[in-house]
Amino acid sequence: MLTIGFIGAGTVGTALAVRLAQQQGYQIIAVSSRSLTSAEKLAEKISGCQVYKEAQEVADIAQLVFITTPDDAISKVAAEVRWHNGHNVVHCSGAHSVDILEPAKRWGANTGCFHPLQTFASAEQAIDNLPGSTFAAEAEGPLLNILKEMTIALGGDWVILKAGDKVLYHAAAVFACNYMVTLVKLATDLWQTFGVSQAQAIKALIPLLRGTLSNIDNVGLPNCLTGPIARGDLGTIRKHLEALEKEAPSLLSSYKELGLQTIPIALAKGRISSERARELQTLLK
């Protein structure tokens, strides 16, 4: 039985602790947090989990410690705690590499990163979303095997990253997750120009978004691409540009840039010729 402690009791820490506690082979025994209330809420969800005021107390009793604090506190925790040789210390940041745990490594600890590629708007939603996620892992030797086994227990997949890969990995997640929210916001802004509320627009767009994700999942890139660029429909795109320039000029540059990025996908799908692709590029520049 691997004993695990958490330093930090936010959404990621709570979700990971609760889900690991449900699996055989893991015992969540300790949690500390800057917010005592957050630590108590986490502990209430897990039988046998105790709340501690100090991070050091968690480190003293757990075989593996997850540092699930905000990113700007990870290095501080790693430096202030007295680790011991053979300790397993793991952070869950998407942006930072395992190098941020160098102070723990100097104590002789095994260090790693275990980042769930998932979106967490709240603790309860995070608990629901975590199973089946992909986890980005950085570690070596036995600790890497532990993280792989955790991924399997959580029903997910893993990708092994090197330190130099981490920033671009995280930027890719921003494109896929955060900027999807931005695109939906831009779409709802356009709906409001013809009198539809944001709430109504979101309700209307959700089935379209789900269908798009389903196509990506089932058909894959580039064949999932639909719409006027996929068809090489210059006339429709020209109408879009004219309407945006008149009614929503602030969105015109975004539409053009996304269109230019879409042309290579359409070419790869094979529905448009190289000549039509050049015509699309000219129109969108």
Summary of the structure (lengths in Angstrom):
residues: 285
radius of gyration: 23.4
end to end distance: 60.2
largest distance: 67.9
contacts: 896
relative contact order: 0.08
helix: 59%
strand: 14%
